[in-house]
Amino acid sequence: MQNKVLKLYLKMEFNELQDEIKEKLKISDVSSIGRPCFGNMEVELETKENIPYCLGLIKQALEKQMDGKNRQ
């Protein structure tokens, strides 16, 4: 039986994460798996209480992809 989790794949390096986020979320470095079109990090969202942490990661990854430019 599979757990009911939402998996997010983000294109950012594991070492760029803040320790606080590493403690709150289940995060795996998947850079060596070699899946095209996926990011380097797999984040599992297991509870709705962790949504703000996932949103923070998504924002950080997006800003990195856009070279720090704030586009809306």
BELBELQUI-V189021 format. One record per residue. N is the residue number from 1. PHI is phi in radians with two decimals (NA if undefined). OMEGA is omega in whole degrees, 0 to 359 (NA if undefined). Layout:
((N & PHI & OMEGA) (N & PHI & OMEGA))
This chain:
((1 & NA & 181) (2 & -1.56 & 175) (3 & -1.18 & 177) (4 & -1.56 & 179) (5 & -2.36 & 173) (6 & -1.73 & 179) (7 & -1.79 & 178) (8 & -1.99 & 176) (9 & -2.00 & 184) (10 & -2.06 & 179) (11 & -1.60 & 175) (12 & -2.76 & 184) (13 & -1.49 & 181) (14 & -1.04 & 183) (15 & -1.28 & 178) (16 & -1.50 & 183) (17 & -1.35 & 173) (18 & -1.37 & 181) (19 & -1.02 & 180) (20 & -1.04 & 181) (21 & -1.25 & 178) (22 & -1.03 & 181) (23 & -1.32 & 186) (24 & -1.55 & 187) (25 & -2.07 & 173) (26 & -1.55 & 185) (27 & -2.17 & 179) (28 & -2.15 & 174) (29 & -1.47 & 182) (30 & -1.97 & 183) (31 & -1.14 & 183) (32 & -1.59 & 181) (33 & -1.30 & 175) (34 & 1.41 & 176) (35 & -1.62 & 177) (36 & -1.19 & 178) (37 & 1.33 & 176) (38 & -1.85 & 177) (39 & -1.46 & 181) (40 & -1.50 & 186) (41 & -2.25 & 174) (42 & -1.89 & 180) (43 & -2.03 & 178) (44 & -1.81 & 177) (45 & -1.66 & 185) (46 & -1.76 & 180) (47 & -2.37 & 180) (48 & -1.20 & 177) (49 & -1.15 & 181) (50 & -1.61 & 180) (51 & -0.99 & 179) (52 & -1.03 & 179) (53 & -1.19 & 177) (54 & -1.15 & 178) (55 & -1.09 & 176) (56 & -1.09 & 178) (57 & -1.15 & 179) (58 & -1.07 & 179) (59 & -1.08 & 180) (60 & -1.09 & 180) (61 & -1.15 & 180) (62 & -1.14 & 179) (63 & -1.10 & 178) (64 & -1.14 & 180) (65 & -1.13 & 182) (66 & -1.67 & 179) (67 & 1.00 & 176) (68 & 1.36 & 179) (69 & -1.37 & 181) (70 & -1.61 & 179) (71 & -1.75 & 178) (72 & -2.20 & NA))
